[in-house]
């Protein structure tokens, strides 16, 4: 078959209504896939950032805990020295402040971890939706090649499933 004949054949196929409908469906699925893919990447990135922020809070909490321990030791030492009641009072105040700040940092770390877990579940859901949309594009391509409506319908159903799965991220809290 010559190049001219092949181009003519492709031009004829492009004008067939079935091919046009399937191609339009593929374009829509591809657009939805792009959106779902970007949202999945955003959720995965947010998950990583939240994990890092939680780790920072835990490290900050540990640092405050060490300072609390140091204040406890200093208070105990000054308690044994005559005339050091001002220092004892100062280190007891530090001890209480560091304990409160340690608890606040731990609470903040737990909040960040909870938000990270939500982003993780959302990212996973978006990735599953993305898989269904990608498979739907494959089915649509096969439908054009084989001229089989069943494959086109499978593509539509698969893309609808992918969209539903990806949209369900809004329900995750």
LUMKOLNU-954442 format. One record per residue (C-alpha): x, y, z; residue number from 1. Coordinates in nm, 4 decimals, always signed. Layout:
r u: X&v: Y&w: Z&pos: NUM
...
//
This chain:
r u: +0.0000&v: +0.0000&w: +0.0000&pos: 1
r u: +0.1401&v: +0.3383&w: -0.0949&pos: 2
r u: +0.1623&v: +0.6353&w: +0.1348&pos: 3
r u: -0.1118&v: +0.8104&w: -0.0636&pos: 4
r u: -0.3481&v: +0.5153&w: -0.0244&pos: 5
r u: -0.2739&v: +0.4878&w: +0.3458&pos: 6
r u: -0.3367&v: +0.8594&w: +0.4024&pos: 7
r u: -0.6624&v: +0.8322&w: +0.2071&pos: 8
r u: -0.7712&v: +0.5360&w: +0.4198&pos: 9
r u: -0.6930&v: +0.7235&w: +0.7415&pos: 10
r u: -0.8819&v: +1.0264&w: +0.6156&pos: 11
r u: -1.1870&v: +0.8110&w: +0.5461&pos: 12
r u: -1.1695&v: +0.6568&w: +0.8932&pos: 13
r u: -1.1454&v: +0.9984&w: +1.0499&pos: 14
r u: -1.4743&v: +1.0987&w: +0.8906&pos: 15
r u: -1.6648&v: +0.7990&w: +1.0237&pos: 16
r u: -1.9145&v: +0.8993&w: +1.2971&pos: 17
r u: -1.8091&v: +0.6160&w: +1.5293&pos: 18
r u: -1.4439&v: +0.7217&w: +1.5156&pos: 19
r u: -1.5398&v: +1.0837&w: +1.5806&pos: 20
r u: -1.7474&v: +0.9912&w: +1.8865&pos: 21
r u: -1.4760&v: +0.7683&w: +2.0272&pos: 22
r u: -1.2081&v: +1.0301&w: +1.9584&pos: 23
r u: -1.4185&v: +1.2948&w: +2.1333&pos: 24
r u: -1.4660&v: +1.0569&w: +2.4258&pos: 25
r u: -1.0896&v: +0.9997&w: +2.4390&pos: 26
r u: -1.0259&v: +1.3740&w: +2.4441&pos: 27
r u: -1.2652&v: +1.4208&w: +2.7358&pos: 28
r u: -1.1158&v: +1.1266&w: +2.9249&pos: 29
r u: -0.7666&v: +1.2629&w: +2.8632&pos: 30
r u: -0.8667&v: +1.6045&w: +3.0005&pos: 31
r u: -1.0194&v: +1.4470&w: +3.3118&pos: 32
r u: -0.7114&v: +1.2269&w: +3.3469&pos: 33
r u: -0.4857&v: +1.5327&w: +3.3389&pos: 34
r u: -0.6876&v: +1.6998&w: +3.6153&pos: 35
r u: -0.6980&v: +1.3857&w: +3.8310&pos: 36
r u: -0.3264&v: +1.3319&w: +3.7786&pos: 37
r u: -0.2386&v: +1.6862&w: +3.8866&pos: 38
r u: -0.4655&v: +1.6605&w: +4.1916&pos: 39
r u: -0.3000&v: +1.3294&w: +4.2814&pos: 40
r u: +0.0443&v: +1.4857&w: +4.2590&pos: 41
r u: -0.0659&v: +1.7792&w: +4.4724&pos: 42
r u: -0.2082&v: +1.5471&w: +4.7394&pos: 43
r u: +0.1055&v: +1.3322&w: +4.7412&pos: 44
r u: +0.3248&v: +1.6424&w: +4.7733&pos: 45
r u: +0.1096&v: +1.7780&w: +5.0550&pos: 46
r u: +0.1381&v: +1.4409&w: +5.2282&pos: 47
r u: +0.5180&v: +1.4615&w: +5.2151&pos: 48
r u: +0.5230&v: +1.8216&w: +5.3372&pos: 49
r u: +0.2893&v: +1.7396&w: +5.6255&pos: 50
r u: +0.5054&v: +1.4421&w: +5.7217&pos: 51
r u: +0.8107&v: +1.6684&w: +5.7321&pos: 52
r u: +0.6288&v: +1.9303&w: +5.9379&pos: 53
r u: +0.5114&v: +1.6611&w: +6.1824&pos: 54
r u: +0.8667&v: +1.5284&w: +6.2126&pos: 55
r u: +0.9866&v: +1.8828&w: +6.2810&pos: 56
r u: +0.7258&v: +1.9208&w: +6.5558&pos: 57
r u: +0.8322&v: +1.5914&w: +6.7145&pos: 58
r u: +1.1968&v: +1.7059&w: +6.7052&pos: 59
r u: +1.1007&v: +2.0405&w: +6.8567&pos: 60
r u: +0.9046&v: +1.8558&w: +7.1246&pos: 61
r u: +1.2080&v: +1.6409&w: +7.2001&pos: 62
r u: +1.4279&v: +1.9514&w: +7.2274&pos: 63
r u: +1.1826&v: +2.1074&w: +7.4741&pos: 64
r u: +1.1764&v: +1.7819&w: +7.6683&pos: 65
r u: +1.5571&v: +1.7886&w: +7.6943&pos: 66
r u: +1.5438&v: +2.1502&w: +7.8152&pos: 67
r u: +1.2813&v: +2.0484&w: +8.0701&pos: 68
r u: +1.5091&v: +1.7726&w: +8.1925&pos: 69
r u: +1.8032&v: +2.0149&w: +8.2152&pos: 70
r u: +1.5882&v: +2.2583&w: +8.4156&pos: 71
r u: +1.4869&v: +1.9753&w: +8.6446&pos: 72
r u: +1.8519&v: +1.8901&w: +8.7112&pos: 73
r u: +1.9435&v: +2.2582&w: +8.7676&pos: 74
r u: +1.6500&v: +2.3035&w: +9.0051&pos: 75
r u: +1.7541&v: +1.9960&w: +9.2034&pos: 76
r u: +2.1135&v: +2.1198&w: +9.2251&pos: 77
r u: +2.0100&v: +2.4684&w: +9.3377&pos: 78
r u: +1.7735&v: +2.3216&w: +9.5968&pos: 79
r u: +2.0799&v: +2.1803&w: +9.7737&pos: 80
r u: +2.2593&v: +2.5146&w: +9.7811&pos: 81
r u: +2.1831&v: +2.7630&w: +10.0568&pos: 82
r u: +2.0404&v: +3.0965&w: +9.9456&pos: 83
r u: +1.9521&v: +2.9851&w: +9.5910&pos: 84
r u: +1.5743&v: +3.0037&w: +9.6203&pos: 85
r u: +1.5506&v: +3.2553&w: +9.3322&pos: 86
r u: +1.7287&v: +3.0119&w: +9.1016&pos: 87
r u: +1.5061&v: +2.7268&w: +9.2205&pos: 88
r u: +1.1979&v: +2.9360&w: +9.1414&pos: 89
r u: +1.3384&v: +3.0311&w: +8.8010&pos: 90
r u: +1.4100&v: +2.6700&w: +8.7045&pos: 91
r u: +1.0725&v: +2.5497&w: +8.8323&pos: 92
r u: +0.9066&v: +2.8095&w: +8.6090&pos: 93
r u: +1.1207&v: +2.6895&w: +8.3161&pos: 94
r u: +1.0313&v: +2.3307&w: +8.3987&pos: 95
r u: +0.6589&v: +2.4061&w: +8.3862&pos: 96
r u: +0.6907&v: +2.6116&w: +8.0676&pos: 97
r u: +0.8943&v: +2.3441&w: +7.8884&pos: 98
r u: +0.6483&v: +2.0747&w: +7.9908&pos: 99
r u: +0.3561&v: +2.2805&w: +7.8586&pos: 100
r u: +0.5420&v: +2.3586&w: +7.5336&pos: 101
r u: +0.6378&v: +1.9917&w: +7.4900&pos: 102
r u: +0.2724&v: +1.8925&w: +7.5164&pos: 103
r u: +0.1677&v: +2.1679&w: +7.2745&pos: 104
r u: +0.4291&v: +2.0552&w: +7.0208&pos: 105
r u: +0.3192&v: +1.6936&w: +7.0515&pos: 106
r u: -0.0439&v: +1.7928&w: +6.9996&pos: 107
r u: +0.0536&v: +1.9936&w: +6.6894&pos: 108
r u: +0.2568&v: +1.6970&w: +6.5577&pos: 109
r u: -0.0431&v: +1.4670&w: +6.6033&pos: 110
r u: -0.2668&v: +1.7152&w: +6.4174&pos: 111
r u: -0.0181&v: +1.7280&w: +6.1296&pos: 112
r u: -0.0005&v: +1.3483&w: +6.1211&pos: 113
r u: -0.3798&v: +1.3269&w: +6.1063&pos: 114
r u: -0.3854&v: +1.5724&w: +5.8148&pos: 115
r u: -0.1037&v: +1.3756&w: +5.6478&pos: 116
r u: -0.3089&v: +1.0568&w: +5.6788&pos: 117
r u: -0.6056&v: +1.2281&w: +5.5111&pos: 118
r u: -0.3841&v: +1.3477&w: +5.2241&pos: 119
r u: -0.2422&v: +0.9960&w: +5.1924&pos: 120
r u: -0.5887&v: +0.8434&w: +5.1565&pos: 121
r u: -0.6879&v: +1.1145&w: +4.9087&pos: 122
r u: -0.3728&v: +1.0629&w: +4.7009&pos: 123
r u: -0.4332&v: +0.6886&w: +4.6903&pos: 124
r u: -0.7937&v: +0.7381&w: +4.5797&pos: 125
r u: -0.6828&v: +0.9788&w: +4.3072&pos: 126
r u: -0.4219&v: +0.7295&w: +4.1882&pos: 127
r u: -0.6859&v: +0.4565&w: +4.1587&pos: 128
r u: -0.9085&v: +0.6946&w: +3.9643&pos: 129
r u: -0.6138&v: +0.7752&w: +3.7402&pos: 130
r u: -0.5598&v: +0.4050&w: +3.6658&pos: 131
r u: -0.9220&v: +0.3602&w: +3.5601&pos: 132
r u: -0.9017&v: +0.6658&w: +3.3352&pos: 133
r u: -0.5799&v: +0.5434&w: +3.1736&pos: 134
r u: -0.7307&v: +0.2006&w: +3.1074&pos: 135
r u: -1.0360&v: +0.3730&w: +2.9595&pos: 136
r u: -0.8168&v: +0.5537&w: +2.7080&pos: 137
r u: -0.6677&v: +0.2180&w: +2.6091&pos: 138
r u: -1.0165&v: +0.0716&w: +2.5599&pos: 139
r u: -1.1170&v: +0.3724&w: +2.3497&pos: 140
r u: -0.8069&v: +0.3283&w: +2.1338&pos: 141
r u: -0.8903&v: -0.0379&w: +2.0887&pos: 142
r u: -1.2476&v: +0.0576&w: +1.9980&pos: 143
r u: -1.1227&v: +0.2808&w: +1.7154&pos: 144
r u: -0.8869&v: +0.0129&w: +1.5891&pos: 145
r u: -1.1363&v: -0.2745&w: +1.6081&pos: 146
r u: -1.4544&v: -0.0730&w: +1.5414&pos: 147
r u: -1.6199&v: -0.2486&w: +1.8350&pos: 148
r u: -1.8818&v: -0.0548&w: +2.0293&pos: 149
r u: -1.8420&v: -0.2817&w: +2.3324&pos: 150
r u: -1.4894&v: -0.1529&w: +2.3835&pos: 151
r u: -1.6110&v: +0.2035&w: +2.3556&pos: 152
r u: -1.8807&v: +0.1385&w: +2.6168&pos: 153
r u: -1.6200&v: -0.0289&w: +2.8380&pos: 154
r u: -1.4130&v: +0.2859&w: +2.7993&pos: 155
r u: -1.7052&v: +0.5080&w: +2.8998&pos: 156
r u: -1.7936&v: +0.2875&w: +3.1984&pos: 157
r u: -1.4288&v: +0.2677&w: +3.3081&pos: 158
r u: -1.3841&v: +0.6425&w: +3.2845&pos: 159
r u: -1.7039&v: +0.6988&w: +3.4825&pos: 160
r u: -1.5717&v: +0.4630&w: +3.7497&pos: 161
r u: -1.2392&v: +0.6474&w: +3.7521&pos: 162
r u: -1.4152&v: +0.9809&w: +3.7849&pos: 163
r u: -1.6335&v: +0.8548&w: +4.0703&pos: 164
r u: -1.3324&v: +0.7091&w: +4.2522&pos: 165
r u: -1.1309&v: +1.0287&w: +4.2057&pos: 166
r u: -1.4278&v: +1.2477&w: +4.3076&pos: 167
r u: -1.4756&v: +1.0463&w: +4.6244&pos: 168
r u: -1.1644&v: +1.2142&w: +4.7664&pos: 169
r u: -1.3938&v: +1.4994&w: +4.8632&pos: 170
r u: -1.5634&v: +1.2638&w: +5.1112&pos: 171
r u: -1.2396&v: +1.1741&w: +5.2907&pos: 172
r u: -1.1975&v: +1.3708&w: +5.6114&pos: 173
//
